[in-house]
Amino acid sequence: MKFARVLLPLVLLLACSSEPRPRPPGVLFVSVEQQSAWVRNFNPLFAGAGARWPTRAGVYECMQIFSSAQGRWVPWLATQHAWTEDQKTLRFTLRENVRWSDGKPFTAEDVAFTFGLLKKHPALDAGGVWRFITDVKVEGPRAVAFTFSRVYLPGFADLAHQIIVPRHVWEHVADPVTFTNPEPVATGPFTQVTLFRNQVYELGRNPHYWMPGKPAVSALRFLAFPTNDQANMALVEGEVDWAGNFVPAVDRTFVSRDPVHHHRWFPLYGSTVFLYPNTTRPPMDDVRVRKALSMALDRARLVEVAMYGYTRPADATALNDAYTAWKDPEVAKDSWTHHDLARANQLLDEVGLVRGADGLRRLPDGKPFAVDLEVVSGWSDWVRAGQVVSRDLRKLGIAVQLKTYEFGTWFTRLQKGEFQLAISWSLDGPTPYNFYKWLLSPRTVRPVGEVAAANWHRLGDAEADELLIRFERAGTPEEQRALMSAVQRRFSALAPAIPLFPNPSWGESNSLRFTGFPTEQNPYARLAPHAEPDSLLVLTELTPRER
């Protein structure tokens, strides 16, 4: 019955053979965010602002883009970079003839000003760049140099991916943290807000875009869909050209309806999905409890029921398939991510969380071991995942109540540590460094009540941090891999968060009106529009079909 409930809307839809509605030529309809109503916000700097897509990779741009699909850095606003011999100064050479959408020139002054904003307003510095740089110096109209406080090679990615804003606009902004930036001035391919209503908004082309003849797409249009099911109906109906949705039985409900034009590509490059325990709340601070929760989970059933078999169970490294070359196969075999209810019960018995006559385990104060598990309402795959996880944990004698929240409320509670258990994503990057740093480093731990960019479970380990610090200055691939294996061993020993599965990088396309979407055969970027800044590569490649 659980499958019937999910598939029913799509099955009914397939029975209604209707042609896509007419639409303006060259307008790309995109489904990325599930919202009941749009809020006009194009602030690219504050992670908690709730900015509309594609603010950070389509309206604004960064200096270079790491394409995980290609495994290489793609020059963007900067064409070159170089380290000094002591690896404590990094210079970027900026692209010539780039203009902001209001026609003013883009220069190194804009880059230096942007990083100055991050220093002045720490809430904007989610990546913590001012923890490893001491100065940003303009060395000419197209040259900017960053001085590092120490050798920190992973810092290149943080600097290269930083969104750049125009000095001549943002120097007049009183509070860049709360600024909603309703009329963005940017360098990206789509900067003109031509329409904005509660249920629809549209972005037109940048009249001064630096790529000759691009973008070929005339505009992006976004309809408000509160849930996955409604977004999927629009996709199957042919209303949407590009989507990043979880679609149940996608080959049957979407691809088979028009195999020539309907495509999907779900590589396991998305961030690993975790069950996050709030380790500031006992007994979640005990590694035995965290491992017991993990061993109670039937991940094979979880990925089949919640994810329709699109992914695989996570192993003890928690790494997704983009990091296959980094994975330590011995750590991956560790048993705490295997389904073993007997061992899970044994661990909780050892901790002293004994079962009462009602079958529920008791905390030391005699109260039942009861927790709320929080997920986003409308994210049907995660809601089902939460249902499976809840049932498995109840078998362990834990009273679990699944609670769903609108995204903004859920994310605020997650960031501030105001939850007990939550299902969420993780952070990634060109190497597993960022992934593990935000899971293990004390440098990423924030007090409860303060917004955290990640490490929502709030656990830091000095031993793991020492390994990560050594990785920051490791100069050879052999040394980097040895250190990362040691980090994986520490992650497995501590189980700071409970990995569920690598999230597929959800991407669906309808090539009836546009060509140039990435595919498994042409993986120049991920098809998933959520994959920032990869989406810039796609937005500048798509071309309308001649009708």
N, C-alpha and C positions, 0 to 999 in steps of 0.2 A: 504493500500500500504506500510505503514511503516514496517509492519511485513513481507511482501513479499520480500522487499529489503534485510532484514537481513537474512531471511531463505533461500533465493535462492541458495547461494553457497553450503549450506549443503544439500538442497534437490537434487541439481544436483549431489552432491557427492554420496548420497545414491543410486542414480540410477546406479552408476558405481560400480558393485560388483567386487572388486579386493582384493586379499589376501595381507596381510602385507609382506613387502619385507624382505628377509633374513637379519639377523643381527648377530653379534658375540654373543655367548651364555653368559648369565649372565650379559649383559650390560643393564642397566636400562635407558630408554629414558625418559627424564623429560621435561615438558613445564611449566616454571614458569614466565620468563620475556619475554616481547614482545620487541624485538630489531631488527633493520634492519641489524646490524653488531655487533659482539662482540668486546668489548674492554678488554684487558687483565689486570684485576685489582682484586686482592685478599686481599685488605687492610681491615681488620676486625674492625679497631678502629675508622675511620673517617666516620661518617654517610653520609657525602656529597660526598664520594669518588666514589659512583656508583659501588661498588664491586659486582662481579658475585655471584649468588646463587650457592652453599650453603655456602659461605665464613663464615658467622656468626653462622651457625648451621649445620655443616657437615664437613667443613675443620677445623675450630676452634671450641672450646667448652667453656662452662662456668662451674661454680662450682656446681650449682644446677639448675634444670629445674622446672618451675611451669607448670603443665598440667591443663589447664582450663577445658578440657574434664573430667579429673578425680577429679579436685578440690583439688589437693595436690602437694606438692613439691617432686620431684624425685632426689635422690642423683646422682651426676655425677662426676665431677673431685673432689668434696668434698663429703665425706660420712656422715659427721656430722657437726653440728653447735651448739653453745651455747652462751647465753647472760650472762653477769655478773648480780649480783642482782640489781645493780643500772641502768641496761639497757643502759650503756654507753660504753661497750666494747663487741664486737662480735668476737668469735673465730670460725674458720673453721678448720676441720681436713681433710686433703687431702688424696685422694686414693693412696694406695700403688701400686708400679710397673707400673706406667704410664710413658711412654716415648714419647718424641717428634718424629716426623716422620724421623728425621735424626739419631735416636737411643740414643740421649742424655736424661738423666733423667729429668722428670718434678718435680719441687720442689716448696717450699714456696717462694724461691727467685724469681721465675718467676711471682708469684702472686703479690708480693710487687713491683717488677719492673714495671709491667703493670700499677698498680695504680700510681706509680711515674711518668710514662709517661703522664697520664691524668692530673696530677698536673702541670707538666712542660709545657704541650701543651694544654691549656684550650679548644681549638677547638675540641679535642678528647673527652672531658668530657661532652657529650651530656646530660647525666642524672644528671649532677651537683653533683657528689658524694663528691667533695672536698668542697662543701658548708655545709656538715654535718659531715665529718670525719676530724680529725686533724693529724692522724698518722696511718701508717701501719707497723706492726712489725713482723718480722720473729721469731718464737719461736721454731724452729726446722725444719728439712727437710720437715715435713708434717703438720706443724701448723703455722697459720698466724692469727694475731689479729688486729682488726680495732678499733681504739679509736674514739668515737663520741664526737662532740662538745656539743651535747644536746641529750636528749631522742628523737629518731626519728625512730620509729619501721618500717615505710615503707622503710627505707633505706636498710633493709635486701634484698629486691627484687632487688634493684639496684646493690648491691654488688654481690649477688648470680648469677645474669644474666650477669655480666660483662665478656666479652670475654678475655681470658688470652693468652698472646703472649710470646714466648721464649726470655729470657733475652739475651742469647748468640747470637741471631740473631739481635734483634731490638736495642741493645745497640750500634750497628755499623751503624744504619740508621740515616742519617743526618737530614731528615725532615719526621717524621712519618705521618704528615698530607698529604703530597703530594706523599708519597711512594706508588707505585702501587703493590709492593710485588708479582712480577711475578712468583716466585718459592716459594710458601709458605712452611714453616716448622711449623707443627701444631700437635695437639693431636687428631684431629677428625678422623672419619672412612675413609674419602676420601681426600687425601692430595697431590696425585701425578698428576701433569698436564701432561698427556701423549699426548695430542693433543690440539693445539689452533690455529684456523684459524678464518677468519672473519665470516664464516657462521656455524662453528661447533667447540665445544671444548669438551674435555673428561677428567674426573678426575678418577684416579685409586685408589686402596685401599692403606691405610696407612700400610706399612709393619710392623709397631711396635704397632698396635692398642691394647689398653689395655683390650678390651673385648675378651676373648678366642673364637676363631672360627668366629669372626665377623669383618667386615660385610660379609654376605654371597654373596651379590651382588658384582660382580667383578669390575664394573666401572659404572660411570654416564656419559651419553652423552646428549648434549644440541644442538639443531638446532636453528638457528636464524629465528624467525617468527616476522615480523614487526607489525602484527595486530592480534586481537583475531580471526578473521575469518580464517586466514591461520593456526594459531595454532589449531583451532578446527577441521579443515579439517584433519590435521595430527592425531589428537586424534581419530576421527571417523574412519579414515582409518586403525587404529591399529598400526600406527607408534610410538605412544607415550604410555608409560605405566602408567605414573603418571602426573597429570596436576592440575593446580590451575586456570583454565580459567572460564570466564563467557561463558556458552554455551546456546544459545537460544533454547527453547523447548527441553531441554536436555534428557528428558525421551523418546521422540520420535526420536530425531536425533542421540542419542548416546546409551542410555541404551537398547532400544528395538532392536538395531541391533545385540546384543549378550547379552541377559539378564543373562546368566550364568557367564560371565566374566566382563561385563561392569557395573560399579557401580558408583554412585555419592552420596555424603553426603554434604549437605549445611546447617549446623546448623547456627543459627543467633548469632554466637560467634565472628564474624569479627568486626572490629572497626566500630563505627557508622560513616556513611558518612554525611558530613556537606556541606552546602553552606556557605562559609566563606566570610563575608564582611570585607573589610579592614577598621577598625574603625579609622585609622589615616586620612582617607579621608572623610570630610563632604559630605553628611549628614549621612554617615554610623555610625558616632559617636553618633547618637541619637537613644536610645532604641526604640522609637516609630517607627522610620523608619525600624529598624531591624525586629520588630514584624509585621509591615505592609508587608514587603517582605515575611515573614513566612506565614502570613495568606492568602496571594495571591496564595500560592501553593496548588494545588490539589494533595496531597500526595498519595491518593488512586489510582488516574490515573497514577501518576508518577511510583509507584512500579509495576503497571500492564504493562504499556507500556515499560518502560526502563529496568525493572528487571524481566519481565515475571512472576510476582507474586511470586518470590522466597523469598520475604521478606515482611515486613509490614511497614506501615508508622511509623515514629518516634513519640514519645510523648514528653511532655514537660520536662521529665527528661533526654531524649536523651540516656538512657542506653540501651545496647543490652541485649540479653537473658542470657548471662553469669552472669549478675548482678541482676537477678530477685529477689533474696533474699534481695537485698539492696534497691530496688525501693520503693519510697514513693507513695502509690496509689493516695493520694490526689493531690500531685504535678503533677502526670501523667495526671490528668484531666484538667490542666490549658489550656485555650482556644487558646493561641497564636500559637499552632501548628495545630489548626483546620482550614479547608478551609473556609474562610469567607471574600469574596472579598469586600462586603459592609463595613465591619469594617476596612479592610485594607485601603480602600479609605478614610474613615473617619479619620484614624490616619494620613495619609499624608496631608489631608486638615488641620488638627490641627497644623501640623508642619509648614504649610505655603507653601508647595510644590503644588501650584495650577496648574490646567490644563490650557494649552493655547488653542487657537482656533484649533490647529492641533491635540488636544487630548493628547499631551505630557505634562508631569508635568515640571514645571520650578523651577530651583534653585533660591536662593535669588538674584543672579546677573543677572537673566533673561535668562540664558542659559538652554537648555533642560537637564533634569535629564537623562543622558546617561551613560551607564556603559558597560564594556567588561566583559564577563563571560568566564573564562579560564578553559579548561579541557585538558586531555592528548589525543592526536590524536592516533587512533588505539584502544583505550579502548572503545569498541562499546557500552557497557552498560552506561558508564558515558557520552559519547557523546550524546546518546539518552536522558539521564537524563538532560543534559544541554539544549537540544532542548525543552523539556517539560517545564523546569524552565523558559527559555527565553520567551516562549509563554505566560506563566502565568503572568510573570512580565510585559510584554507589555500590558496586559489587565489592569494593574494598572497605565498605562501612563508612563512607564519607557522605554526608548529606549535601548534595550539590544542587544548587538552583541556577538554571540558565537565565541570564538577564540580557536583553537586547536593548541597545541604545542607538539613537541617531548618531551618525558618524562624529559630528563635532563634539557632542557630549562624551561619547565613548573615548575619543582620542584625548580629550582634556583629562579625563579620569586616568587614562593610561599614563600620560606624560607626567602627571603630578603624583603618581603612586597611590592613587585613591581607590585601588581595586584589591581583590584577593587573588583571583585567577583571571587571566585574560588570554584570548587568542589574538596574535598579531604577527606582523612580519618582522624581518631583521634587516640590518644594513649590509651593504656589500661594497665592492670596489674592484680595482684591477687585480688585487691579490686578496687572500683571506685576512689580511691585517686588520682592516676596518671592521670586518665581520666579528672577529674575536675581541678586538679592542672594546667594542660597544657591548660585549657580553661579559667581559672579565676585568677590564682595567679599572682600578680605583679612581683614575682620572676622569672617568665618565659618570661616576656616581653623584647624583644630586640629592639633596634632602627631600623628604616627602613634603609635598606641597609646592615644590619648585619644578618648573617645566624642564623635563629632560628630553634631549633629542633622541635618545635611545637608552639602553640599560634601564629599562622601565622596571625590571625586577630588582634593581638597586643592590648589586653584589659586586664587590671588587676584591681581587686577589693579588697580593704583592708578588708572589712567585710568578704568576702568569705575566704580570706587568713587566717584570725584569726581562723576561723572554721577549716580550713585544718591544721593549726599549732596545734590546740588542738587535732585533730585526730591523729597527728603524735605520740603523747604520750598517747593516750587512751589505757587503758589496758584491758578493758572488751568488749565483743561483744555488749552488750547493749549500752554502751557509744559510741562505734564506729558507731552504726546504728543511734543513735539519732543525732550525729554530721553530719553524711552523709545526713540525711533527711534535716537538716538545710542548708547544702551546695546545695542540690537540689532545695530548695526554692529560694536560692539566684541566682542560675543559671537561674531559670525560670523567676525571676524578671528582670534580666539583659538581657537575650537573647544575650549573647556575640557572639554566632555563631548560625546558623540556622540548626537544625538537620533534615535530610531528611529521612533516613531509616537505620536500622542496616544492615551492609553489611554481606551477607552470607559468611561463611568461605568456599570458593569455593574449592571443592576437587573432582576429578574424577580419577578412577583407572581402569586399564585393567589387570585382574588377569590371562590372558592366559599364561603369561610367569613367573609371580611372585606371591607369596602368602604372606599374613601377613599384608595387608593394613588395617588400622583402619576402622571400620564401626560403624553405629549407634548401632549395637548389641555388638560390641567390641570396645568401645570408649577409648582405651588406650591413644590416642592422636587425634588431629584434622587431618582429611585427607588432609586439605589444605597444600601444601608445603610452602606457604608463612608464615605459622604460626610458626614463630621462637620463642623460640628454640624447639617447638614441633617436628619439622622435624627431629631432631636428634633421637627421639624415633622411628620414622618410618624407617629411614635409617638403623638403627641397628636391625630392626625386619624383614625386607623383606628377602625373600628366593626365589631363582630361582626354578621353577618347573623342575623336572626331565623330560627330553624329550625322 
